[in-house]
Amino acid sequence: METLLRLVVVVTLLILMFCFVEVMSHRERIGSYQSYGHMRL
């Protein structure tokens, strides 16, 4: 149970860091969040 919780936390942090890097690299297109979300899904 403790290992599962730790795994969830690590995965969440990785996803947040990835999203942060993507947003920073596409900062000039910050207004197109709808198409951005559809591309990632």
mmCIF file of the N, C-alpha and C atoms, coordinates in Angstrom:
data_MODEL
# 
_entry.id   MODEL 
# 
loop_
_atom_site.group_PDB 
_atom_site.id 
_atom_site.type_symbol 
_atom_site.label_atom_id 
_atom_site.label_alt_id 
_atom_site.label_comp_id 
_atom_site.label_asym_id 
_atom_site.label_entity_id 
_atom_site.label_seq_id 
_atom_site.pdbx_PDB_ins_code 
_atom_site.Cartn_x 
_atom_site.Cartn_y 
_atom_site.Cartn_z 
_atom_site.occupancy 
_atom_site.B_iso_or_equiv 
_atom_site.pdbx_formal_charge 
_atom_site.auth_seq_id 
_atom_site.auth_comp_id 
_atom_site.auth_asym_id 
_atom_site.auth_atom_id 
_atom_site.pdbx_PDB_model_num 
ATOM 1   N N  . MET A 1 1  ? 0.848  -1.203 0.000   1.00 0.00 ? 1  MET A N  1 
ATOM 2   C CA . MET A 1 1  ? 0.000  0.000  0.000   1.00 0.00 ? 1  MET A CA 1 
ATOM 3   C C  . MET A 1 1  ? 0.882  1.252  0.000   1.00 0.00 ? 1  MET A C  1 
ATOM 4   N N  . GLU A 1 2  ? 1.897  1.253  0.843   1.00 0.00 ? 2  GLU A N  1 
ATOM 5   C CA . GLU A 1 2  ? 2.782  2.418  0.906   1.00 0.00 ? 2  GLU A CA 1 
ATOM 6   C C  . GLU A 1 2  ? 3.549  2.583  -0.401  1.00 0.00 ? 2  GLU A C  1 
ATOM 7   N N  . THR A 1 3  ? 3.960  1.449  -0.986  1.00 0.00 ? 3  THR A N  1 
ATOM 8   C CA . THR A 1 3  ? 4.691  1.508  -2.260  1.00 0.00 ? 3  THR A CA 1 
ATOM 9   C C  . THR A 1 3  ? 3.790  2.043  -3.361  1.00 0.00 ? 3  THR A C  1 
ATOM 10  N N  . LEU A 1 4  ? 2.518  1.633  -3.359  1.00 0.00 ? 4  LEU A N  1 
ATOM 11  C CA . LEU A 1 4  ? 1.576  2.098  -4.380  1.00 0.00 ? 4  LEU A CA 1 
ATOM 12  C C  . LEU A 1 4  ? 1.388  3.604  -4.273  1.00 0.00 ? 4  LEU A C  1 
ATOM 13  N N  . LEU A 1 5  ? 1.245  4.103  -3.051  1.00 0.00 ? 5  LEU A N  1 
ATOM 14  C CA . LEU A 1 5  ? 1.065  5.544  -2.846  1.00 0.00 ? 5  LEU A CA 1 
ATOM 15  C C  . LEU A 1 5  ? 2.289  6.309  -3.334  1.00 0.00 ? 5  LEU A C  1 
ATOM 16  N N  . ARG A 1 6  ? 3.471  5.772  -3.034  1.00 0.00 ? 6  ARG A N  1 
ATOM 17  C CA . ARG A 1 6  ? 4.706  6.426  -3.478  1.00 0.00 ? 6  ARG A CA 1 
ATOM 18  C C  . ARG A 1 6  ? 4.779  6.442  -4.999  1.00 0.00 ? 6  ARG A C  1 
ATOM 19  N N  . LEU A 1 7  ? 4.371  5.347  -5.632  1.00 0.00 ? 7  LEU A N  1 
ATOM 20  C CA . LEU A 1 7  ? 4.386  5.261  -7.094  1.00 0.00 ? 7  LEU A CA 1 
ATOM 21  C C  . LEU A 1 7  ? 3.444  6.298  -7.696  1.00 0.00 ? 7  LEU A C  1 
ATOM 22  N N  . VAL A 1 8  ? 2.259  6.441  -7.110  1.00 0.00 ? 8  VAL A N  1 
ATOM 23  C CA . VAL A 1 8  ? 1.291  7.427  -7.607  1.00 0.00 ? 8  VAL A CA 1 
ATOM 24  C C  . VAL A 1 8  ? 1.864  8.837  -7.496  1.00 0.00 ? 8  VAL A C  1 
ATOM 25  N N  . VAL A 1 9  ? 2.526  9.132  -6.384  1.00 0.00 ? 9  VAL A N  1 
ATOM 26  C CA . VAL A 1 9  ? 3.111  10.465 -6.191  1.00 0.00 ? 9  VAL A CA 1 
ATOM 27  C C  . VAL A 1 9  ? 4.199  10.727 -7.219  1.00 0.00 ? 9  VAL A C  1 
ATOM 28  N N  . VAL A 1 10 ? 5.057  9.739  -7.460  1.00 0.00 ? 10 VAL A N  1 
ATOM 29  C CA . VAL A 1 10 ? 6.148  9.908  -8.429  1.00 0.00 ? 10 VAL A CA 1 
ATOM 30  C C  . VAL A 1 10 ? 5.594  10.121 -9.828  1.00 0.00 ? 10 VAL A C  1 
ATOM 31  N N  . VAL A 1 11 ? 4.599  9.330  -10.217 1.00 0.00 ? 11 VAL A N  1 
ATOM 32  C CA . VAL A 1 11 ? 4.009  9.470  -11.552 1.00 0.00 ? 11 VAL A CA 1 
ATOM 33  C C  . VAL A 1 11 ? 3.361  10.841 -11.702 1.00 0.00 ? 11 VAL A C  1 
ATOM 34  N N  . THR A 1 12 ? 2.657  11.299 -10.659 1.00 0.00 ? 12 THR A N  1 
ATOM 35  C CA . THR A 1 12 ? 2.015  12.617 -10.718 1.00 0.00 ? 12 THR A CA 1 
ATOM 36  C C  . THR A 1 12 ? 3.046  13.723 -10.880 1.00 0.00 ? 12 THR A C  1 
ATOM 37  N N  . LEU A 1 13 ? 4.146  13.624 -10.145 1.00 0.00 ? 13 LEU A N  1 
ATOM 38  C CA . LEU A 1 13 ? 5.200  14.636 -10.256 1.00 0.00 ? 13 LEU A CA 1 
ATOM 39  C C  . LEU A 1 13 ? 5.815  14.627 -11.646 1.00 0.00 ? 13 LEU A C  1 
ATOM 40  N N  . LEU A 1 14 ? 6.017  13.447 -12.214 1.00 0.00 ? 14 LEU A N  1 
ATOM 41  C CA . LEU A 1 14 ? 6.590  13.354 -13.559 1.00 0.00 ? 14 LEU A CA 1 
ATOM 42  C C  . LEU A 1 14 ? 5.657  13.994 -14.577 1.00 0.00 ? 14 LEU A C  1 
ATOM 43  N N  . ILE A 1 15 ? 4.352  13.738 -14.449 1.00 0.00 ? 15 ILE A N  1 
ATOM 44  C CA . ILE A 1 15 ? 3.379  14.317 -15.387 1.00 0.00 ? 15 ILE A CA 1 
ATOM 45  C C  . ILE A 1 15 ? 3.357  15.838 -15.245 1.00 0.00 ? 15 ILE A C  1 
ATOM 46  N N  . LEU A 1 16 ? 3.400  16.335 -14.017 1.00 0.00 ? 16 LEU A N  1 
ATOM 47  C CA . LEU A 1 16 ? 3.389  17.782 -13.802 1.00 0.00 ? 16 LEU A CA 1 
ATOM 48  C C  . LEU A 1 16 ? 4.637  18.431 -14.383 1.00 0.00 ? 16 LEU A C  1 
ATOM 49  N N  . MET A 1 17 ? 5.790  17.808 -14.195 1.00 0.00 ? 17 MET A N  1 
ATOM 50  C CA . MET A 1 17 ? 7.029  18.354 -14.753 1.00 0.00 ? 17 MET A CA 1 
ATOM 51  C C  . MET A 1 17 ? 6.979  18.352 -16.275 1.00 0.00 ? 17 MET A C  1 
ATOM 52  N N  . PHE A 1 18 ? 6.445  17.270 -16.852 1.00 0.00 ? 18 PHE A N  1 
ATOM 53  C CA . PHE A 1 18 ? 6.345  17.185 -18.305 1.00 0.00 ? 18 PHE A CA 1 
ATOM 54  C C  . PHE A 1 18 ? 5.430  18.278 -18.849 1.00 0.00 ? 18 PHE A C  1 
ATOM 55  N N  . CYS A 1 19 ? 4.281  18.466 -18.195 1.00 0.00 ? 19 CYS A N  1 
ATOM 56  C CA . CYS A 1 19 ? 3.350  19.515 -18.632 1.00 0.00 ? 19 CYS A CA 1 
ATOM 57  C C  . CYS A 1 19 ? 4.003  20.892 -18.498 1.00 0.00 ? 19 CYS A C  1 
ATOM 58  N N  . PHE A 1 20 ? 4.745  21.119 -17.428 1.00 0.00 ? 20 PHE A N  1 
ATOM 59  C CA . PHE A 1 20 ? 5.405  22.405 -17.209 1.00 0.00 ? 20 PHE A CA 1 
ATOM 60  C C  . PHE A 1 20 ? 6.423  22.677 -18.312 1.00 0.00 ? 20 PHE A C  1 
ATOM 61  N N  . VAL A 1 21 ? 7.214  21.667 -18.674 1.00 0.00 ? 21 VAL A N  1 
ATOM 62  C CA . VAL A 1 21 ? 8.212  21.830 -19.737 1.00 0.00 ? 21 VAL A CA 1 
ATOM 63  C C  . VAL A 1 21 ? 7.524  22.103 -21.070 1.00 0.00 ? 21 VAL A C  1 
ATOM 64  N N  . GLU A 1 22 ? 6.433  21.389 -21.348 1.00 0.00 ? 22 GLU A N  1 
ATOM 65  C CA . GLU A 1 22 ? 5.705  21.585 -22.603 1.00 0.00 ? 22 GLU A CA 1 
ATOM 66  C C  . GLU A 1 22 ? 5.140  23.000 -22.680 1.00 0.00 ? 22 GLU A C  1 
ATOM 67  N N  . VAL A 1 23 ? 4.543  23.473 -21.587 1.00 0.00 ? 23 VAL A N  1 
ATOM 68  C CA . VAL A 1 23 ? 3.955  24.819 -21.576 1.00 0.00 ? 23 VAL A CA 1 
ATOM 69  C C  . VAL A 1 23 ? 5.048  25.869 -21.738 1.00 0.00 ? 23 VAL A C  1 
ATOM 70  N N  . MET A 1 24 ? 6.184  25.665 -21.083 1.00 0.00 ? 24 MET A N  1 
ATOM 71  C CA . MET A 1 24 ? 7.277  26.628 -21.183 1.00 0.00 ? 24 MET A CA 1 
ATOM 72  C C  . MET A 1 24 ? 7.846  26.673 -22.597 1.00 0.00 ? 24 MET A C  1 
ATOM 73  N N  . SER A 1 25 ? 7.896  25.526 -23.269 1.00 0.00 ? 25 SER A N  1 
ATOM 74  C CA . SER A 1 25 ? 8.450  25.502 -24.624 1.00 0.00 ? 25 SER A CA 1 
ATOM 75  C C  . SER A 1 25 ? 7.447  26.058 -25.632 1.00 0.00 ? 25 SER A C  1 
ATOM 76  N N  . HIS A 1 26 ? 6.156  26.071 -25.273 1.00 0.00 ? 26 HIS A N  1 
ATOM 77  C CA . HIS A 1 26 ? 5.121  26.599 -26.176 1.00 0.00 ? 26 HIS A CA 1 
ATOM 78  C C  . HIS A 1 26 ? 4.461  27.820 -25.540 1.00 0.00 ? 26 HIS A C  1 
ATOM 79  N N  . ARG A 1 27 ? 5.274  28.656 -24.895 1.00 0.00 ? 27 ARG A N  1 
ATOM 80  C CA . ARG A 1 27 ? 4.711  29.789 -24.149 1.00 0.00 ? 27 ARG A CA 1 
ATOM 81  C C  . ARG A 1 27 ? 4.038  30.789 -25.074 1.00 0.00 ? 27 ARG A C  1 
ATOM 82  N N  . GLU A 1 28 ? 4.530  30.916 -26.312 1.00 0.00 ? 28 GLU A N  1 
ATOM 83  C CA . GLU A 1 28 ? 3.934  31.898 -27.219 1.00 0.00 ? 28 GLU A CA 1 
ATOM 84  C C  . GLU A 1 28 ? 2.557  31.467 -27.692 1.00 0.00 ? 28 GLU A C  1 
ATOM 85  N N  . ARG A 1 29 ? 2.245  30.152 -27.557 1.00 0.00 ? 29 ARG A N  1 
ATOM 86  C CA . ARG A 1 29 ? 0.931  29.655 -27.994 1.00 0.00 ? 29 ARG A CA 1 
ATOM 87  C C  . ARG A 1 29 ? 0.089  29.286 -26.786 1.00 0.00 ? 29 ARG A C  1 
ATOM 88  N N  . ILE A 1 30 ? 0.154  30.102 -25.734 1.00 0.00 ? 30 ILE A N  1 
ATOM 89  C CA . ILE A 1 30 ? -0.516 29.751 -24.472 1.00 0.00 ? 30 ILE A CA 1 
ATOM 90  C C  . ILE A 1 30 ? -2.031 29.924 -24.577 1.00 0.00 ? 30 ILE A C  1 
ATOM 91  N N  . GLY A 1 31 ? -2.498 30.595 -25.603 1.00 0.00 ? 31 GLY A N  1 
ATOM 92  C CA . GLY A 1 31 ? -3.938 30.811 -25.748 1.00 0.00 ? 31 GLY A CA 1 
ATOM 93  C C  . GLY A 1 31 ? -4.652 29.642 -26.393 1.00 0.00 ? 31 GLY A C  1 
ATOM 94  N N  . SER A 1 32 ? -3.911 28.717 -27.011 1.00 0.00 ? 32 SER A N  1 
ATOM 95  C CA . SER A 1 32 ? -4.542 27.600 -27.725 1.00 0.00 ? 32 SER A CA 1 
ATOM 96  C C  . SER A 1 32 ? -4.527 26.353 -26.847 1.00 0.00 ? 32 SER A C  1 
ATOM 97  N N  . TYR A 1 33 ? -5.179 26.431 -25.688 1.00 0.00 ? 33 TYR A N  1 
ATOM 98  C CA . TYR A 1 33 ? -5.170 25.293 -24.771 1.00 0.00 ? 33 TYR A CA 1 
ATOM 99  C C  . TYR A 1 33 ? -6.089 24.164 -25.228 1.00 0.00 ? 33 TYR A C  1 
ATOM 100 N N  . GLN A 1 34 ? -7.156 24.496 -25.972 1.00 0.00 ? 34 GLN A N  1 
ATOM 101 C CA . GLN A 1 34 ? -8.067 23.453 -26.432 1.00 0.00 ? 34 GLN A CA 1 
ATOM 102 C C  . GLN A 1 34 ? -7.371 22.499 -27.392 1.00 0.00 ? 34 GLN A C  1 
ATOM 103 N N  . SER A 1 35 ? -6.727 23.054 -28.436 1.00 0.00 ? 35 SER A N  1 
ATOM 104 C CA . SER A 1 35 ? -6.038 22.213 -29.407 1.00 0.00 ? 35 SER A CA 1 
ATOM 105 C C  . SER A 1 35 ? -4.854 21.512 -28.747 1.00 0.00 ? 35 SER A C  1 
ATOM 106 N N  . TYR A 1 36 ? -4.206 22.167 -27.788 1.00 0.00 ? 36 TYR A N  1 
ATOM 107 C CA . TYR A 1 36 ? -3.077 21.570 -27.068 1.00 0.00 ? 36 TYR A CA 1 
ATOM 108 C C  . TYR A 1 36 ? -3.528 20.314 -26.310 1.00 0.00 ? 36 TYR A C  1 
ATOM 109 N N  . GLY A 1 37 ? -4.668 20.428 -25.641 1.00 0.00 ? 37 GLY A N  1 
ATOM 110 C CA . GLY A 1 37 ? -5.200 19.283 -24.902 1.00 0.00 ? 37 GLY A CA 1 
ATOM 111 C C  . GLY A 1 37 ? -5.593 18.149 -25.829 1.00 0.00 ? 37 GLY A C  1 
ATOM 112 N N  . HIS A 1 38 ? -6.181 18.468 -26.978 1.00 0.00 ? 38 HIS A N  1 
ATOM 113 C CA . HIS A 1 38 ? -6.589 17.425 -27.921 1.00 0.00 ? 38 HIS A CA 1 
ATOM 114 C C  . HIS A 1 38 ? -5.367 16.732 -28.515 1.00 0.00 ? 38 HIS A C  1 
ATOM 115 N N  . MET A 1 39 ? -4.299 17.483 -28.756 1.00 0.00 ? 39 MET A N  1 
ATOM 116 C CA . MET A 1 39 ? -3.086 16.869 -29.297 1.00 0.00 ? 39 MET A CA 1 
ATOM 117 C C  . MET A 1 39 ? -2.492 15.893 -28.284 1.00 0.00 ? 39 MET A C  1 
ATOM 118 N N  . ARG A 1 40 ? -2.482 16.266 -27.012 1.00 0.00 ? 40 ARG A N  1 
ATOM 119 C CA . ARG A 1 40 ? -1.869 15.403 -25.995 1.00 0.00 ? 40 ARG A CA 1 
ATOM 120 C C  . ARG A 1 40 ? -2.710 14.160 -25.740 1.00 0.00 ? 40 ARG A C  1 
ATOM 121 N N  . LEU A 1 41 ? -4.026 14.258 -25.865 1.00 0.00 ? 41 LEU A N  1 
ATOM 122 C CA . LEU A 1 41 ? -4.868 13.083 -25.650 1.00 0.00 ? 41 LEU A CA 1 
ATOM 123 C C  . LEU A 1 41 ? -4.816 12.178 -26.864 1.00 0.00 ? 41 LEU A C  1 
# 
